[in-house]
């Protein structure tokens, strides 16, 4: 595989991001990523030969807490360390920007991935607000 390049907050279009998410998540609905990014700390993308293959978003509380969201790797590039590298790069960016606590919520089958990325277990709550 050609080398993977990670970029922080690159110029990437909604079309590129929505195509990545549609390939990765069958139930994905088109999203306005520019709106998400306007309210976040940063986002990190992975590219191979200028093609977007991975993404992670860092939401932020305005203080010392950030939240890892939407970790996504194109199915053709999974199980090659792309996701782990995205999470690691996002953690560095968060730390450089003053974040002290990085949070993540995930489905049970991803516990090993996030544990391997350095996250410890916590209890969290979730409330469905409809819509």
C-alpha positions in Angstrom: 0.0 0.0 0.0 1.3 3.5 -0.8 2.1 5.6 2.3 -0.7 7.2 4.2 -0.5 10.9 4.8 -2.3 12.5 7.8 -3.5 16.1 7.6 -5.1 18.3 10.2 -8.1 20.3 9.0 -7.3 19.9 5.3 -9.4 21.4 2.5 -11.8 18.5 2.0 -15.2 18.7 0.4 -18.5 17.6 1.7 -18.7 15.3 -1.3 -15.4 13.6 -0.4 -16.4 13.1 3.2 -19.9 11.9 2.4 -18.5 9.4 -0.1 -16.1 8.1 2.5 -19.0 7.8 5.1 -21.3 6.2 2.6 -18.7 3.5 1.8 -18.1 2.9 5.5 -21.6 3.2 7.0 -24.5 1.8 5.0 -27.1 4.0 6.9 -25.1 7.2 6.4 -27.2 10.2 5.4 -25.6 13.2 3.7 -24.0 15.5 6.2 -22.9 19.1 6.2 -19.4 18.6 7.6 -18.5 22.3 7.3 -21.1 22.9 10.0 -19.6 20.2 12.2 -16.1 21.5 11.7 -17.1 25.1 12.5 -18.0 24.0 16.1 -15.1 21.6 16.7 -11.5 21.7 17.8 -10.0 20.0 14.7 -10.4 17.0 12.4 -7.8 14.7 11.0 -8.0 13.1 7.6 -5.9 10.2 6.1 -5.0 10.2 2.4 -3.4 7.8 0.0 -2.4 9.3 -3.3 -4.5 12.3 -2.5 -7.6 10.1 -2.0 -9.5 10.4 1.3 -9.4 7.1 3.1 -10.0 8.1 6.8 -11.3 10.7 9.1 -11.8 11.5 12.8 -13.4 14.6 14.3 -12.5 16.3 17.6 -15.5 18.0 19.2 -14.6 20.3 22.1 -16.2 21.7 25.2 -14.2 25.0 25.1 -12.1 23.9 28.0 -10.0 20.9 28.8 -12.3 18.1 27.4 -12.5 17.0 23.8 -14.6 14.2 22.3 -13.4 11.8 19.6 -16.2 11.4 17.0 -16.8 9.7 13.7 -13.7 7.6 13.4 -14.0 6.2 9.9 -11.7 4.3 7.6 -12.7 3.2 4.1 -13.4 -0.5 4.1 -10.6 -1.2 1.5 -8.0 0.3 4.0 -9.1 -1.3 7.3 -7.0 -3.4 9.5 -3.8 -1.7 8.4 -3.4 0.7 11.3 -5.1 3.7 9.6 -7.7 4.1 12.3 -5.2 3.7 15.1 -2.9 6.3 13.5 -5.9 8.7 13.0 -6.8 8.4 16.7 -3.1 8.9 17.8 -2.7 12.0 15.6 -6.0 13.4 16.9 -4.8 12.9 20.5 -1.6 14.8 19.7 -3.5 17.6 18.1 -5.9 17.8 21.1 -3.0 17.8 23.6 -1.2 20.6 21.6 -4.4 22.7 21.8 -4.7 22.4 25.6 -7.0 19.5 26.0 -6.3 17.3 29.0 -9.1 14.7 28.7 -10.1 12.9 25.5 -13.4 11.1 25.6 -14.9 8.5 23.2 -18.1 6.6 23.2 -18.2 3.4 21.1 -20.1 0.2 20.4 -19.0 -2.9 22.4 -17.3 -4.5 19.4 -14.9 -1.6 19.2 -13.7 -1.9 22.8 -10.5 -3.6 21.9 -9.6 -1.0 19.3 -10.1 1.9 21.7 -8.4 0.1 24.5 -5.4 -0.5 22.2 -5.5 3.2 21.4 -5.0 4.1 25.0 -8.5 4.7 26.3 -9.5 3.4 29.7 -13.0 2.1 30.6 -15.6 4.6 31.9 -19.3 4.6 32.3 -21.2 7.1 30.3 -24.9 7.9 29.7 -26.8 8.4 26.5 -30.2 9.8 25.9 -32.1 9.5 22.6 -33.8 12.9 21.8 -35.7 11.7 18.8 -35.6 13.0 15.3 
